[in-house]
Amino acid sequence: MTALYTSIESILTIVLMIALGYLLQHNGWFDDNFGGTISKLLMKVALPASIFISVLQRLTLKKLVSLSSGLVYGFGAVILGYLIAFLLVKLLKVKPGRRGTFINMFVNANTIFIGLPLNLALFGDQATPYFLMYYVVNTVSTWTLGAFLMSWDDPTKDGSTSSSFNWKKLLPAPLIGFLVALVFLLLNIPFVNVGWLGFAVNTLTYVGNLVTPLSLIYIGIILAKAGFSTICFDRDSVVALLGRFVLAPALIFTLIMLGAHAGFGMPSLEAKTLIIQASAPGLAVLPILATEGHGDVEYATNVVTLSTVLFAVVVPIIMLLIQGI
């Protein structure tokens, strides 16, 4: 019952923020440029700040080293997820503009806003180190290949477009925020616990806290512009949801079982944490990334909304299935 209650509570919060964006847009509060403004603010300012401060507040070099063995399972599942998603894109002939979102739904999860509070409610503070391991995997995956695929899957490109290499697409601002934080960790540069830097930490924290509410309000804006008729269970959406809720947790479960048989077992709590995190809904920022890459924003909004709502049903099922681990 704890899993069901916590998941429903998290989802109601999300739904209310999406509804706020929907109502404000429906009542004409925002002009046509407001969505693009939110997109730029999140991608270039809020997300880099959020990732930088989150890494430094939640991780230390000692923790990172101690979790290094568990990272193998996380990255192994991510790599397999990308390969299967790429294969399905080809087999199903997913159209340009949707492919980046489709692949990201298979691989990358909403670990911070939904995954972290759910993990604390289900397993307590003792599972936080295991959550941090998955957080590192998910962050690296999202802001390297995940973000690159969203910009690569640009349906406005044509054969006549210059193919010159764009470093901005390879190094998006959120990834730079993560890399800078990683440098701080590796060099053991103090930041979050330095008293006289409290103003900087607070500023980055407040700016980073804009990410989730603005992303969800943006989803509401898109829904208001497109109408609820765009929320549907079409083929691409159903397969993407199966990838998020069935394939992703199944892959990491399989790797954990194979590792145990090979003599590389892990604590039960760590295994359960990894599987639950792999089952979290799609990234709330996918519609933002789709906007930046001129992709199918309505499709991205559809799968994020559906995965968020369905998560209330998925979590109790997953918890029931992993009780014996």
TORSETOR-266279 format. One line per field, with one value per residue (C-alpha): residue number from 1; x, y, z. Coordinates in steps of 0.05 Angstrom, whole numbers, plus 5000, padded with zeros to 4 digits. Layout:
<recs>
i: c(NUM  ...)
x: c(X  ...)
y: c(Y  ...)
z: c(Z  ...)
</recs>
This chain:
<recs>
i: c(1  2  3  4  5  6  7  8  9  10  11  12  13  14  15  16  17  18  19  20  21  22  23  24  25  26  27  28  29  30  31  32  33  34  35  36  37  38  39  40  41  42  43  44  45  46  47  48  49  50  51  52  53  54  55  56  57  58  59  60  61  62  63  64  65  66  67  68  69  70  71  72  73  74  75  76  77  78  79  80  81  82  83  84  85  86  87  88  89  90  91  92  93  94  95  96  97  98  99  100  101  102  103  104  105  106  107  108  109  110  111  112  113  114  115  116  117  118  119  120  121  122  123  124  125  126  127  128  129  130  131  132  133  134  135  136  137  138  139  140  141  142  143  144  145  146  147  148  149  150  151  152  153  154  155  156  157  158  159  160  161  162  163  164  165  166  167  168  169  170  171  172  173  174  175  176  177  178  179  180  181  182  183  184  185  186  187  188  189  190  191  192  193  194  195  196  197  198  199  200  201  202  203  204  205  206  207  208  209  210  211  212  213  214  215  216  217  218  219  220  221  222  223  224  225  226  227  228  229  230  231  232  233  234  235  236  237  238  239  240  241  242  243  244  245  246  247  248  249  250  251  252  253  254  255  256  257  258  259  260  261  262  263  264  265  266  267  268  269  270  271  272  273  274  275  276  277  278  279  280  281  282  283  284  285  286  287  288  289  290  291  292  293  294  295  296  297  298  299  300  301  302  303  304  305  306  307  308  309  310  311  312  313  314  315  316  317  318  319  320  321  322  323  324  325)
x: c(5000  5059  5082  5012  5000  5068  5062  4992  5014  5072  5030  4974  5026  5050  4980  4961  5021  5005  4933  4958  4996  4935  4887  4933  4945  4871  4854  4903  4956  5014  5031  5057  5130  5124  5136  5201  5223  5212  5251  5311  5309  5307  5359  5411  5403  5359  5379  5454  5446  5401  5448  5511  5483  5447  5511  5552  5498  5483  5551  5622  5683  5682  5610  5624  5682  5643  5585  5630  5615  5540  5549  5565  5493  5463  5505  5497  5421  5424  5468  5423  5362  5391  5408  5337  5305  5347  5327  5253  5258  5282  5233  5172  5195  5184  5181  5231  5213  5190  5252  5292  5232  5217  5289  5293  5229  5262  5325  5319  5274  5248  5294  5295  5223  5190  5245  5278  5216  5188  5254  5257  5185  5195  5265  5286  5352  5393  5377  5400  5471  5441  5393  5453  5487  5426  5421  5492  5477  5412  5442  5501  5455  5404  5452  5500  5468  5396  5400  5442  5389  5335  5374  5396  5323  5306  5253  5269  5337  5346  5402  5422  5435  5507  5535  5587  5597  5559  5595  5535  5494  5549  5558  5489  5489  5461  5518  5568  5537  5547  5619  5637  5607  5647  5711  5694  5685  5748  5791  5756  5740  5695  5633  5566  5594  5635  5600  5617  5593  5523  5495  5520  5493  5425  5422  5438  5389  5332  5346  5352  5286  5252  5263  5207  5150  5166  5173  5105  5072  5102  5068  5002  5013  5025  4963  4921  4947  4939  4876  4863  4849  4924  4928  4922  4949  4976  5028  5090  5064  5045  5112  5149  5109  5124  5197  5193  5153  5170  5236  5277  5264  5269  5338  5368  5335  5365  5434  5429  5408  5465  5514  5489  5498  5568  5586  5577  5516  5490  5449  5374  5361  5407  5374  5304  5326  5355  5293  5245  5286  5288  5212  5202  5162  5192  5231  5188  5236  5225  5175  5227  5280  5232  5218  5293  5303  5240  5212  5141  5125  5054  5081  5132  5077  5032  5082  5106  5035  5014  5076  5066  4993  5004  5062  5011  4991  5060  5095  5053  5060  5136  5140  5100  5144  5210  5190  5231  5296)
y: c(5000  5046  5041  5055  5114  5146  5138  5167  5225  5242  5236  5281  5335  5329  5327  5390  5428  5405  5427  5496  5505  5481  5529  5589  5577  5563  5629  5667  5684  5665  5691  5647  5660  5639  5565  5580  5626  5570  5522  5568  5584  5511  5485  5540  5563  5522  5451  5463  5496  5439  5384  5419  5431  5363  5325  5364  5359  5285  5256  5254  5224  5169  5152  5152  5103  5058  5053  5040  4965  4978  5027  4968  4942  5011  5027  4956  4962  5031  5007  4948  4994  5040  4981  4952  5020  5035  4968  4981  5050  5016  4958  5001  5058  5111  5177  5233  5280  5222  5178  5215  5215  5142  5121  5165  5134  5066  5087  5150  5159  5216  5197  5263  5287  5219  5168  5200  5212  5144  5110  5144  5124  5052  5037  5094  5132  5068  5060  5131  5110  5060  5113  5160  5107  5103  5178  5183  5132  5166  5236  5216  5178  5234  5291  5254  5207  5221  5296  5287  5241  5292  5345  5295  5274  5341  5333  5403  5379  5360  5336  5407  5426  5434  5372  5411  5386  5425  5423  5456  5393  5347  5389  5416  5462  5410  5362  5417  5428  5355  5354  5415  5383  5320  5361  5391  5320  5291  5350  5351  5425  5447  5485  5466  5464  5528  5579  5642  5610  5600  5654  5619  5551  5582  5618  5554  5515  5564  5569  5493  5485  5518  5456  5411  5461  5498  5432  5409  5477  5473  5405  5437  5493  5442  5404  5468  5486  5417  5395  5331  5294  5288  5242  5174  5103  5100  5048  5090  5111  5040  5011  5069  5057  4982  5001  5046  5001  4930  4929  4977  4942  4874  4890  4911  4853  4804  4834  4831  4757  4740  4776  4737  4671  4692  4706  4782  4789  4853  4869  4858  4932  4955  4908  4932  5005  4996  4961  5013  5070  5037  5034  5109  5151  5187  5251  5313  5353  5311  5361  5416  5375  5360  5435  5450  5397  5417  5348  5323  5360  5332  5261  5277  5308  5247  5195  5235  5247  5175  5147  5192  5173  5098  5097  5094  5026  5002  5013  4966  4912  4920  4919  4855  4822  4839  4820  4755  4787)
z: c(5000  5013  4941  4915  4961  4947  4872  4870  4914  4868  4806  4834  4845  4773  4745  4783  4756  4685  4696  4719  4654  4614  4649  4643  4569  4558  4590  4547  4599  4553  4484  4428  4447  4520  4507  4470  4526  4578  4534  4530  4604  4624  4574  4581  4654  4701  4680  4683  4752  4776  4753  4780  4849  4854  4839  4890  4944  4934  4915  4941  4908  4962  4946  4872  4880  4927  4877  4817  4815  4812  4755  4710  4716  4704  4643  4616  4618  4586  4529  4515  4519  4466  4420  4425  4416  4355  4325  4338  4306  4243  4245  4261  4214  4268  4232  4241  4297  4341  4340  4393  4441  4427  4443  4505  4533  4530  4566  4609  4670  4713  4772  4812  4816  4820  4830  4891  4935  4917  4934  5002  5017  4997  5022  5068  5073  5072  4998  4979  4958  4909  4882  4871  4829  4783  4783  4755  4701  4682  4682  4638  4590  4585  4572  4526  4476  4498  4486  4423  4393  4406  4367  4313  4301  4269  4214  4188  4164  4091  4046  4028  4101  4120  4154  4193  4264  4317  4384  4418  4403  4428  4492  4512  4572  4621  4604  4615  4684  4700  4674  4715  4777  4763  4759  4827  4855  4825  4848  4916  4908  4965  4946  4978  5049  5046  5090  5052  4987  5015  4971  4908  4931  4947  4879  4840  4882  4871  4796  4791  4826  4767  4724  4746  4754  4689  4650  4675  4662  4592  4582  4602  4552  4496  4516  4515  4446  4417  4454  4493  4429  4420  4481  4451  4451  4381  4361  4373  4442  4464  4444  4478  4542  4539  4533  4594  4640  4616  4577  4620  4687  4654  4626  4692  4728  4678  4685  4761  4758  4709  4754  4815  4778  4758  4831  4828  4871  4902  4964  4957  4972  4916  4866  4884  4880  4811  4785  4814  4785  4717  4720  4732  4681  4621  4630  4642  4598  4535  4506  4518  4483  4426  4419  4416  4362  4321  4336  4348  4412  4416  4414  4468  4511  4499  4522  4582  4605  4595  4629  4689  4699  4686  4736  4793  4768  4749  4816  4858  4804  4802  4878  4880  4827  4862  4933  4930  4906)
</recs>
